[in-house]
Amino acid sequence: MDKKIVTHEIAMTAAKCFVDSNKPDYIHRGTDGIVEDMVKYYLKSYDKAVQELDHAHPKKDGISFLK
């Protein structure tokens, strides 16, 4: 499993969850608000995912699955 892909998926999912939970705010802010929040929370989530994955156990049954 590629660490970059996993990190991207985690960050994208987290950012999308944030945006989905704040949909009423975008009635007034429009697509600019959605894009601003997606980028902001994607980058924040990406950094956090890197941190967490670095502390995760990289081996299972002696096989490295995150590179």
N, CA, C and O atoms as a printed pandas DataFrame, in Angstrom:
     atom_number atom_name residue_name chain_id  residue_number  x_coord  y_coord  z_coord
0              1         N          MET        A               1    0.855   -1.163    0.000
1              2        CA          MET        A               1    0.000    0.000    0.000
2              3         C          MET        A               1    0.903    1.229    0.000
3              4         O          MET        A               1    1.828    1.309    0.809
4              5         N          ASP        A               2    0.659    2.167   -0.873
5              6        CA          ASP        A               2    1.471    3.368   -0.997
6              7         C          ASP        A               2    1.055    4.398    0.054
7              8         O          ASP        A               2   -0.117    4.761    0.151
8              9         N          LYS        A               3    2.019    4.858    0.829
9             10        CA          LYS        A               3    1.743    5.805    1.915
10            11         C          LYS        A               3    1.154    7.118    1.384
11            12         O          LYS        A               3    0.288    7.709    2.029
12            13         N          LYS        A               4    1.613    7.576    0.221
13            14        CA          LYS        A               4    1.102    8.836   -0.339
14            15         C          LYS        A               4   -0.381    8.716   -0.702
15            16         O          LYS        A               4   -1.157    9.644   -0.476
16            17         N          ILE        A               5   -0.760    7.588   -1.256
17            18        CA          ILE        A               5   -2.162    7.376   -1.629
18            19         C          ILE        A               5   -3.033    7.308   -0.380
19            20         O          ILE        A               5   -4.104    7.913   -0.327
20            21         N          VAL        A               6   -2.568    6.570    0.623
21            22        CA          VAL        A               6   -3.330    6.455    1.871
22            23         C          VAL        A               6   -3.477    7.826    2.523
23            24         O          VAL        A               6   -4.560    8.188    2.984
24            25         N          THR        A               7   -2.387    8.585    2.559
25            26        CA          THR        A               7   -2.416    9.923    3.159
26            27         C          THR        A               7   -3.391   10.827    2.414
27            28         O          THR        A               7   -4.163   11.559    3.035
28            29         N          HIS        A               8   -3.357   10.776    1.087
29            30        CA          HIS        A               8   -4.277   11.579    0.276
30            31         C          HIS        A               8   -5.730   11.195    0.553
31            32         O          HIS        A               8   -6.581   12.067    0.731
32            33         N          GLU        A               9   -6.010    9.908    0.589
33            34        CA          GLU        A               9   -7.383    9.441    0.826
34            35         C          GLU        A               9   -7.901    9.887    2.191
35            36         O          GLU        A               9   -9.048   10.316    2.317
36            37         N          ILE        A              10   -7.055    9.785    3.205
37            38        CA          ILE        A              10   -7.458   10.219    4.544
38            39         C          ILE        A              10   -7.738   11.716    4.548
39            40         O          ILE        A              10   -8.761   12.156    5.072
40            41         N          ALA        A              11   -6.834   12.497    3.967
41            42        CA          ALA        A              11   -6.996   13.956    3.945
42            43         C          ALA        A              11   -8.237   14.374    3.160
43            44         O          ALA        A              11   -8.972   15.261    3.593
44            45         N          MET        A              12   -8.474   13.748    2.020
45            46        CA          MET        A              12   -9.638   14.098    1.201
46            47         C          MET        A              12  -10.934   13.745    1.917
47            48         O          MET        A              12  -11.892   14.516    1.890
48            49         N          THR        A              13  -10.962   12.593    2.550
49            50        CA          THR        A              13  -12.155   12.176    3.287
50            51         C          THR        A              13  -12.442   13.127    4.440
51            52         O          THR        A              13  -13.590   13.516    4.655
52            53         N          ALA        A              14  -11.408   13.500    5.181
53            54        CA          ALA        A              14  -11.589   14.413    6.314
54            55         C          ALA        A              14  -12.082   15.781    5.848
55            56         O          ALA        A              14  -12.992   16.350    6.451
56            57         N          ALA        A              15  -11.491   16.307    4.785
57            58        CA          ALA        A              15  -11.908   17.611    4.267
58            59         C          ALA        A              15  -13.350   17.560    3.763
59            60         O          ALA        A              15  -14.129   18.482    4.006
60            61         N          LYS        A              16  -13.700   16.489    3.065
61            62        CA          LYS        A              16  -15.071   16.352    2.559
62            63         C          LYS        A              16  -16.072   16.251    3.706
63            64         O          LYS        A              16  -17.155   16.832    3.638
64            65         N          CYS        A              17  -15.718   15.522    4.751
65            66        CA          CYS        A              17  -16.610   15.420    5.921
66            67         C          CYS        A              17  -16.840   16.788    6.546
67            68         O          CYS        A              17  -17.962   17.113    6.936
68            69         N          PHE        A              18  -15.788   17.589    6.644
69            70        CA          PHE        A              18  -15.935   18.928    7.204
70            71         C          PHE        A              18  -16.878   19.762    6.342
71            72         O          PHE        A              18  -17.804   20.390    6.855
72            73         N          VAL        A              19  -16.639   19.767    5.040
73            74        CA          VAL        A              19  -17.475   20.556    4.127
74            75         C          VAL        A              19  -18.922   20.066    4.168
75            76         O          VAL        A              19  -19.847   20.876    4.216
76            77         N          ASP        A              20  -19.122   18.761    4.148
77            78        CA          ASP        A              20  -20.483   18.210    4.197
78            79         C          ASP        A              20  -21.214   18.614    5.472
79            80         O          ASP        A              20  -22.421   18.857    5.449
80            81         N          SER        A              21  -20.492   18.685    6.570
81            82        CA          SER        A              21  -21.144   19.023    7.840
82            83         C          SER        A              21  -21.436   20.514    7.977
83            84         O          SER        A              21  -22.144   20.927    8.895
84            85         N          ASN        A              22  -20.898   21.314    7.075
85            86        CA          ASN        A              22  -21.099   22.765    7.136
86            87         C          ASN        A              22  -21.831   23.317    5.915
87            88         O          ASN        A              22  -21.678   24.492    5.580
88            89         N          LYS        A              23  -22.616   22.487    5.257
89            90        CA          LYS        A              23  -23.301   22.915    4.035
90            91         C          LYS        A              23  -24.152   24.174    4.197
91            92         O          LYS        A              23  -24.159   25.005    3.289
92            93         N          PRO        A              24  -24.865   24.354    5.303
93            94        CA          PRO        A              24  -25.662   25.584    5.425
94            95         C          PRO        A              24  -24.826   26.868    5.316
95            96         O          PRO        A              24  -25.324   27.890    4.845
96            97         N          ASP        A              25  -23.568   26.819    5.746
97            98        CA          ASP        A              25  -22.698   27.998    5.646
98            99         C          ASP        A              25  -22.458   28.409    4.199
99           100         O          ASP        A              25  -22.249   29.589    3.917
100          101         N          TYR        A              26  -22.486   27.459    3.292
101          102        CA          TYR        A              26  -22.147   27.742    1.906
102          103         C          TYR        A              26  -23.293   28.378    1.128
103          104         O          TYR        A              26  -23.103   28.804   -0.011
104          105         N          ILE        A              27  -24.468   28.447    1.721
105          106        CA          ILE        A              27  -25.577   29.152    1.070
106          107         C          ILE        A              27  -25.176   30.604    0.852
107          108         O          ILE        A              27  -25.485   31.193   -0.185
108          109         N          HIS        A              28  -24.490   31.174    1.827
109          110        CA          HIS        A              28  -24.080   32.578    1.738
110          111         C          HIS        A              28  -22.674   32.734    1.160
111          112         O          HIS        A              28  -22.372   33.748    0.530
112          113         N          ARG        A              29  -21.821   31.744    1.368
113          114        CA          ARG        A              29  -20.429   31.846    0.923
114          115         C          ARG        A              29  -20.215   31.286   -0.479
115          116         O          ARG        A              29  -19.222   31.612   -1.130
116          117         N          GLY        A              30  -21.122   30.461   -0.942
117          118        CA          GLY        A              30  -21.038   29.906   -2.289
118          119         C          GLY        A              30  -19.865   28.966   -2.504
119          120         O          GLY        A              30  -19.271   28.446   -1.559
120          121         N          THR        A              31  -19.548   28.762   -3.789
121          122        CA          THR        A              31  -18.485   27.814   -4.130
122          123         C          THR        A              31  -17.113   28.283   -3.669
123          124         O          THR        A              31  -16.233   27.462   -3.408
124          125         N          ASP        A              32  -16.922   29.594   -3.568
125          126        CA          ASP        A              32  -15.637   30.088   -3.059
126          127         C          ASP        A              32  -15.389   29.569   -1.645
127          128         O          ASP        A              32  -14.272   29.170   -1.314
128          129         N          GLY        A              33  -16.414   29.577   -0.824
129          130        CA          GLY        A              33  -16.294   29.081    0.544
130          131         C          GLY        A              33  -16.001   27.594    0.585
131          132         O          GLY        A              33  -15.209   27.129    1.405
132          133         N          ILE        A              34  -16.646   26.848   -0.304
133          134        CA          ILE        A              34  -16.410   25.398   -0.362
134          135         C          ILE        A              34  -14.952   25.120   -0.726
135          136         O          ILE        A              34  -14.285   24.309   -0.084
136          137         N          VAL        A              35  -14.468   25.800   -1.762
137          138        CA          VAL        A              35  -13.091   25.580   -2.208
138          139         C          VAL        A              35  -12.090   26.001   -1.129
139          140         O          VAL        A              35  -11.125   25.285   -0.861
140          141         N          GLU        A              36  -12.321   27.152   -0.517
141          142        CA          GLU        A              36  -11.427   27.618    0.555
142          143         C          GLU        A              36  -11.344   26.584    1.675
143          144         O          GLU        A              36  -10.255   26.245    2.137
144          145         N          ASP        A              37  -12.493   26.092    2.103
145          146        CA          ASP        A              37  -12.514   25.126    3.199
146          147         C          ASP        A              37  -11.928   23.779    2.790
147          148         O          ASP        A              37  -11.218   23.154    3.579
148          149         N          MET        A              38  -12.211   23.321    1.572
149          150        CA          MET        A              38  -11.650   22.043    1.115
150          151         C          MET        A              38  -10.126   22.100    1.113
151          152         O          MET        A              38   -9.465   21.181    1.595
152          153         N          VAL        A              39   -9.572   23.183    0.570
153          154        CA          VAL        A              39   -8.115   23.317    0.514
154          155         C          VAL        A              39   -7.534   23.420    1.920
155          156         O          VAL        A              39   -6.564   22.737    2.251
156          157         N          LYS        A              40   -8.128   24.271    2.737
157          158        CA          LYS        A              40   -7.638   24.479    4.103
158          159         C          LYS        A              40   -7.643   23.173    4.896
159          160         O          LYS        A              40   -6.643   22.816    5.518
160          161         N          TYR        A              41   -8.761   22.469    4.872
161          162        CA          TYR        A              41   -8.878   21.256    5.676
162          163         C          TYR        A              41   -8.189   20.055    5.044
163          164         O          TYR        A              41   -7.806   19.125    5.753
164          165         N          TYR        A              42   -8.025   20.057    3.732
165          166        CA          TYR        A              42   -7.239   19.000    3.088
166          167         C          TYR        A              42   -5.786   19.097    3.549
167          168         O          TYR        A              42   -5.191   18.102    3.964
168          169         N          LEU        A              43   -5.222   20.301    3.474
169          170        CA          LEU        A              43   -3.819   20.482    3.858
170          171         C          LEU        A              43   -3.594   20.188    5.338
171          172         O          LEU        A              43   -2.611   19.550    5.714
172          173         N          LYS        A              44   -4.510   20.658    6.163
173          174        CA          LYS        A              44   -4.414   20.402    7.603
174          175         C          LYS        A              44   -4.516   18.893    7.878
175          176         O          LYS        A              44   -3.748   18.349    8.671
176          177         N          SER        A              45   -5.458   18.237    7.227
177          178        CA          SER        A              45   -5.664   16.802    7.411
178          179         C          SER        A              45   -4.503   15.993    6.847
179          180         O          SER        A              45   -4.131   14.964    7.409
180          181         N          TYR        A              46   -3.935   16.450    5.750
181          182        CA          TYR        A              46   -2.797   15.750    5.149
182          183         C          TYR        A              46   -1.623   15.722    6.125
183          184         O          TYR        A              46   -1.009   14.679    6.348
184          185         N          ASP        A              47   -1.322   16.885    6.702
185          186        CA          ASP        A              47   -0.230   16.960    7.681
186          187         C          ASP        A              47   -0.485   16.043    8.877
187          188         O          ASP        A              47    0.424   15.357    9.344
188          189         N          LYS        A              48   -1.711   16.033    9.365
189          190        CA          LYS        A              48   -2.062   15.182   10.506
190          191         C          LYS        A              48   -1.982   13.703   10.131
191          192         O          LYS        A              48   -1.531   12.883   10.931
192          193         N          ALA        A              49   -2.414   13.364    8.927
193          194        CA          ALA        A              49   -2.350   11.971    8.475
194          195         C          ALA        A              49   -0.900   11.498    8.374
195          196         O          ALA        A              49   -0.592   10.364    8.740
196          197         N          VAL        A              50   -0.016   12.354    7.884
197          198        CA          VAL        A              50    1.406   12.005    7.814
198          199         C          VAL        A              50    1.930   11.708    9.212
199          200         O          VAL        A              50    2.621   10.712    9.424
200          201         N          GLN        A              51    1.600   12.572   10.161
201          202        CA          GLN        A              51    2.014   12.373   11.558
202          203         C          GLN        A              51    1.529   11.034   12.095
203          204         O          GLN        A              51    2.303   10.261   12.659
204          205         N          GLU        A              52    0.249   10.773   11.913
205          206        CA          GLU        A              52   -0.343    9.549   12.455
206          207         C          GLU        A              52    0.218    8.301   11.784
207          208         O          GLU        A              52    0.478    7.302   12.454
208          209         N          LEU        A              53    0.404    8.350   10.478
209          210        CA          LEU        A              53    0.935    7.185    9.767
210          211         C          LEU        A              53    2.395    6.928   10.130
211          212         O          LEU        A              53    2.839    5.780   10.147
212          213         N          ASP        A              54    3.138    7.991   10.421
213          214        CA          ASP        A              54    4.526    7.816   10.845
214          215         C          ASP        A              54    4.609    7.105   12.193
215          216         O          ASP        A              54    5.591    6.423   12.487
216          217         N          HIS        A              55    3.571    7.270   13.006
217          218        CA          HIS        A              55    3.548    6.617   14.313
218          219         C          HIS        A              55    2.844    5.254   14.278
219          220         O          HIS        A              55    2.871    4.512   15.260
220          221         N          ALA        A              56    2.224    4.935   13.160
221          222        CA          ALA        A              56    1.535    3.641   13.025
222          223         C          ALA        A              56    2.580    2.539   12.860
223          224         O          ALA        A              56    3.727    2.798   12.498
224          225         N          HIS        A              57    2.168    1.337   13.125
225          226        CA          HIS        A              57    3.073    0.207   12.940
226          227         C          HIS        A              57    3.185   -0.096   11.448
227          228         O          HIS        A              57    2.207   -0.518   10.832
228          229         N          PRO        A              58    4.367    0.114   10.858
229          230        CA          PRO        A              58    4.522   -0.054    9.410
230          231         C          PRO        A              58    4.633   -1.499    8.930
231          232         O          PRO        A              58    4.695   -1.743    7.726
232          233         N          LYS        A              59    4.659   -2.450    9.846
233          234        CA          LYS        A              59    4.791   -3.841    9.407
234          235         C          LYS        A              59    3.684   -4.702    9.989
235          236         O          LYS        A              59    3.289   -4.549   11.145
236          237         N          LYS        A              60    3.207   -5.590    9.174
237          238        CA          LYS        A              60    2.209   -6.562    9.607
238          239         C          LYS        A              60    2.710   -7.915    9.141
239          240         O          LYS        A              60    2.908   -8.133    7.946
240          241         N          ASP        A              61    2.910   -8.810   10.067
241          242        CA          ASP        A              61    3.432  -10.143    9.753
242          243         C          ASP        A              61    4.747  -10.067    8.981
243          244         O          ASP        A              61    5.010  -10.892    8.106
244          245         N          GLY        A              62    5.578   -9.063    9.314
245          246        CA          GLY        A              62    6.893   -8.940    8.696
246          247         C          GLY        A              62    6.884   -8.342    7.306
247          248         O          GLY        A              62    7.932   -8.278    6.663
248          249         N          ILE        A              63    5.733   -7.902    6.820
249          250        CA          ILE        A              63    5.642   -7.332    5.476
250          251         C          ILE        A              63    5.359   -5.841    5.597
251          252         O          ILE        A              63    4.397   -5.428    6.245
252          253         N          SER        A              64    6.205   -5.044    4.966
253          254        CA          SER        A              64    5.997   -3.599    4.987
254          255         C          SER        A              64    4.866   -3.260    4.023
255          256         O          SER        A              64    4.929   -3.606    2.843
256          257         N          PHE        A              65    3.836   -2.585    4.519
257          258        CA          PHE        A              65    2.714   -2.263    3.641
258          259         C          PHE        A              65    2.556   -0.772    3.408
259          260         O          PHE        A              65    1.724   -0.368    2.595
260          261         N          LEU        A              66    3.329    0.061    4.096
261          262        CA          LEU        A              66    3.353    1.498    3.823
262          263         C          LEU        A              66    4.790    1.884    3.510
263          264         O          LEU        A              66    5.692    1.661    4.319
264          265         N          LYS        A              67    4.997    2.459    2.342
265          266        CA          LYS        A              67    6.358    2.835    1.925
266          267         C          LYS        A              67    6.492    4.334    1.878
267          268         O          LYS        A              67    7.561    4.848    1.549
